[in-house]
Amino acid sequence: MRIFWFAAVIALIVCGGSMCRVNATVFRDRAAFNVASQNLQTIDFESIPRFFENDRMIDGVSFNSIGGIGFGTGVNGNKTLVGQTVGEITLLTIHLPPGTTAVGCDQFTRPMIVSISTGDSVMMDPSDGLSFVGFVSDQPIQSLVISLDFPEPTPSAVVDNLSYGQRRAGNEPPAPLLLITNDTLRAVVLDSVTKEREPFHVLSTHNLASDKHTRLTLFVVGVSLISADRPFVTVEVVDSQQHLFNLEAEATERVKNLSWMSQVTVRLPDSVSPGDVNCSVTVRGVKSNKALLRIE
């Protein structure tokens, strides 16, 4: 099941000098980074899942190193992730969840270059005495890379307390982001019972509901939903005839083994017209982006 959920989502979706800024704000203090971020999830590597050796993945975050992945002991005796060097180069790539706009980590090996996919980069200089680096961007951050190609042999990359989440926009509440596929740009949505993808039918004989209505499960990031949040979540649907439906959520919860992603389940209404429909998710008055799904 863990592999299924991740596959459903993924099927979807260096500057000169010591520091430069392209799209992101750079933080060297974790407390300041935390203030500028929200919905942060942190991997501390103390408790590594038993399947990590096979897929190099924790909580949907994947780790790839040119010299392989290992584990070590940090400055405080805590367990750390080690991206092994091949002697001439160190290259550890961390692929982040969709919707990530804030990422930071404690990084103990210096010198080392830490960069993100937006083009922002920091040189971890031994002389500054700082071991934390974080980035907060108004653009999606797809990956964080720790690298070095001098001097030879290059040291291995050591990482601890990897945190990732979203940029905090002043005092505004978190904004949900409806996941879309990166190949079709359509909503990531499944039949809540059969787990089949679109197209969907309003009525179905393949569910357990007494009313035979299809329930859809949509996936969002940027907000952490539990069952108690259900009364504050709605899904707006505009069908092919421009009829507007505001659907109450029947269930809200986090996705198992993917703490950064939540799911919302709604019942398709009787009178929705067939064709492509536009949908969005609203959480506590804040609306997400729009995406298409198909009803037949």
C-alpha positions in Angstrom: 0.0 0.0 0.0 2.8 2.4 0.8 4.3 1.9 -2.7 0.9 2.3 -4.3 0.2 5.7 -2.7 3.6 7.0 -3.7 3.3 5.7 -7.2 0.0 7.4 -7.6 1.5 10.7 -6.7 4.8 10.5 -8.6 3.1 9.2 -11.7 1.5 12.4 -11.5 4.1 14.8 -10.6 25.9 26.7 -9.0 26.4 30.3 -8.5 29.8 32.0 -7.9 30.9 33.2 -4.5 29.9 32.0 -1.1 26.2 32.8 -1.5 23.8 34.0 -4.2 20.1 34.5 -4.4 17.9 33.8 -7.4 14.4 33.0 -6.1 14.9 32.0 -2.5 15.7 33.5 0.8 18.6 31.8 2.5 18.7 31.1 6.2 21.7 30.1 8.3 19.6 30.0 11.6 17.1 27.2 12.0 14.8 29.2 14.3 14.5 32.0 11.7 13.9 29.4 9.0 11.1 27.8 11.1 9.4 31.2 11.5 9.5 31.8 7.7 8.0 28.3 7.0 4.9 26.3 7.8 3.7 22.6 7.7 7.3 21.5 8.3 8.0 17.8 8.3 11.4 16.7 9.7 13.4 13.5 9.0 16.1 13.1 11.7 17.4 9.6 10.5 17.3 8.2 14.0 14.7 5.7 13.1 15.2 4.5 9.5 12.4 2.4 7.9 13.3 -1.2 7.2 12.6 -0.7 3.5 15.0 2.2 3.1 17.9 0.0 1.9 15.7 -1.1 -1.0 14.2 2.1 -2.3 16.2 4.9 -0.6 13.0 6.6 0.4 11.6 8.1 3.6 8.2 9.7 3.8 8.1 10.0 0.0 11.5 11.8 -0.1 14.2 9.9 -2.1 17.9 10.0 -1.5 20.5 9.3 -4.2 24.3 9.6 -3.9 27.0 9.0 -6.5 28.9 6.9 -4.0 26.0 5.2 -2.3 24.1 5.9 0.9 25.4 5.1 4.4 24.9 6.2 8.0 27.2 7.9 10.5 27.3 9.6 13.9 26.8 13.4 14.1 28.5 15.9 16.4 26.0 15.2 19.2 26.1 11.4 18.8 22.9 11.3 16.8 22.5 9.2 13.7 23.1 10.9 10.4 22.7 10.2 6.7 26.0 10.0 4.7 26.2 10.5 1.0 29.4 8.6 0.1 32.1 10.3 -2.0 33.8 8.5 -4.9 37.0 10.3 -4.1 36.9 12.9 -6.9 33.4 14.1 -6.4 30.6 14.2 -3.8 27.1 14.4 -5.1 24.0 13.8 -2.9 20.6 14.6 -4.4 17.4 14.7 -2.3 14.2 14.7 -4.3 11.5 16.6 -2.4 7.7 16.2 -2.3 5.4 18.1 -4.7 4.5 21.6 -3.4 7.7 22.0 -1.3 8.7 25.7 -1.1 10.8 25.5 2.1 13.7 23.1 2.8 16.5 23.1 5.3 19.0 20.7 7.0 21.8 20.4 9.4 24.9 19.8 7.4 28.1 18.9 9.2 30.7 18.4 6.5 32.4 21.6 5.4 33.4 22.8 2.9 30.4 21.7 0.9 28.0 23.3 -1.6 24.3 23.1 -0.8 22.0 24.1 -3.7 18.3 23.8 -4.6 16.5 23.3 -8.0 15.6 27.0 -8.2 19.4 27.8 -8.7 20.1 29.2 -5.3 23.3 28.0 -3.7 25.4 28.3 -0.5 29.0 27.3 0.2 29.2 25.7 3.7 32.5 27.4 4.8 34.4 25.9 7.7 35.3 29.4 8.9 31.7 30.5 9.5 31.1 27.9 12.2 27.4 27.3 11.1 26.0 23.9 10.3 22.4 24.8 9.2 21.3 26.0 5.9 17.7 26.6 4.7 15.9 28.0 1.7 12.4 29.5 1.4 11.1 30.2 -2.1 8.0 31.5 -3.8 8.7 28.9 -6.5 8.5 25.0 -6.0 11.7 23.4 -4.8 12.0 20.0 -6.4 15.4 19.0 -5.1 18.2 19.8 -2.7 21.8 18.9 -3.8 24.9 18.7 -1.7 28.1 18.5 -3.8 31.8 19.1 -3.9 34.5 18.5 -6.5 37.5 19.9 -4.7 39.9 19.2 -3.0 40.6 15.6 -3.8 39.7 13.3 -2.2 36.4 15.1 -1.4 34.7 14.2 1.9 31.4 12.5 2.1 28.2 14.6 2.6 26.7 14.3 6.1 23.1 15.4 6.6 20.7 15.5 9.6 17.3 16.9 10.5 16.1 17.4 6.9 13.0 19.7 7.1 10.6 20.5 4.3 7.3 22.3 3.9 5.9 25.5 2.6 6.7 29.2 2.7 4.8 31.2 5.2 3.1 34.2 3.7 2.8 36.7 6.5 -0.2 35.9 8.8 -2.2 34.2 6.0 -3.5 30.7 6.8 -1.9 27.8 4.8 -3.1 27.5 1.3 -4.0 24.0 0.0 -2.4 22.9 -3.3 -4.4 20.4 -5.3 -2.1 17.9 -6.8 -2.0 17.5 -10.6 -0.3 15.1 -12.9 2.8 16.4 -14.6 2.0 14.7 -17.8 -1.6 15.7 -18.3 -2.0 18.6 -15.8 -5.2 17.0 -14.5 -6.2 16.4 -10.9 -4.7 13.5 -9.1 -8.0 11.9 -8.1 -9.1 8.3 -7.4 -12.3 6.4 -6.9 -12.3 6.1 -3.1 -13.2 2.4 -3.2 -11.8 0.9 -6.4 -8.8 3.3 -6.5 -9.3 3.6 -10.3 -8.5 6.9 -12.1 -10.8 8.9 -14.3 -13.2 8.9 -16.1 -15.8 8.5 -13.3 -19.5 7.8 -13.2 -21.9 9.4 -10.8 -23.4 6.0 -10.0 -21.5 2.7 -9.7 -22.1 -0.9 -8.7 -18.5 -1.2 -7.6 -18.8 0.6 -4.2 -20.2 -0.2 -0.8 -22.4 2.8 -0.4 -26.2 2.2 -0.1 -26.9 5.1 -2.5 -24.5 3.7 -5.1 -22.9 7.1 -5.6 -19.3 7.3 -6.5 -17.0 8.9 -3.9 -13.8 10.6 -5.2 -10.6 11.1 -3.2 -8.5 14.2 -4.1 -5.0 14.8 -2.8 -3.7 18.1 -1.5 -0.4 19.4 0.0 0.3 22.6 2.0 -2.2 21.7 4.7 -2.2 18.9 7.3 -5.7 17.5 7.5 -7.2 15.1 10.1 -10.7 13.8 10.5 -11.6 16.8 12.8 -11.0 19.2 9.9 -13.8 17.7 7.8 -16.4 20.5 8.6 -13.9 23.1 7.4 -13.2 21.5 4.0 -15.3 21.8 0.8 -14.7 20.9 -2.8 -16.0 23.2 -5.6 -16.9 21.6 -8.9 -17.9 23.5 -12.1 -19.2 21.1 -14.7 -19.2 21.3 -18.5 -22.5 23.3 -18.4 -21.0 25.8 -15.9 -23.2 24.5 -13.1 -21.5 25.2 -9.7 -21.5 22.6 -6.9 -20.1 23.1 -3.4 -19.5 19.6 -2.0 -19.0 19.0 1.7 -16.1 16.7 2.5 -17.2 13.3 3.8 -13.7 12.4 5.0 -10.4 14.2 5.5 -7.1 12.6 6.7 -3.4 12.3 6.0 -2.2 9.9 3.5 -0.6 6.9 5.1 3.3 6.9 5.0 3.3 10.4 3.3 2.9 12.8 6.2 3.1 15.9 3.9 0.0 15.0 1.9 -3.7 14.9 2.8 -6.7 13.4 1.1 -10.3 14.7 0.8 -13.2 12.5 -0.1 -16.5 13.8 -1.5 -19.7 12.3 -3.1 -20.5 13.1 -6.7 -23.8 14.9 -7.0 -26.7 13.6 -9.1 -27.1 16.5 -11.4 -23.4 17.0 -12.5 -23.2 17.1 -16.3 -20.9 14.7 -18.1 -17.6 16.0 -19.5 -14.5 17.7 -18.0 -15.2 19.4 -14.7 -13.1 22.0 -12.9 -12.5 21.3 -9.2 -10.8 23.0 -6.3 -10.5 22.4 -2.6 -11.2 25.0 0.0 -9.8 24.7 3.6 -11.0 27.2 6.2 -11.9 29.7 3.5 -8.7 29.4 1.5 -9.1 28.0 -2.0 -6.6 25.8 -3.8 -5.7 25.9 -7.5 -8.1 24.4 -10.0 -7.7 21.2 -12.0 -9.7 19.1 -14.4 -11.2 15.6 -14.0 -13.7 13.8 -16.2 -17.2 12.5 -15.5 -19.0 10.2 -17.9 
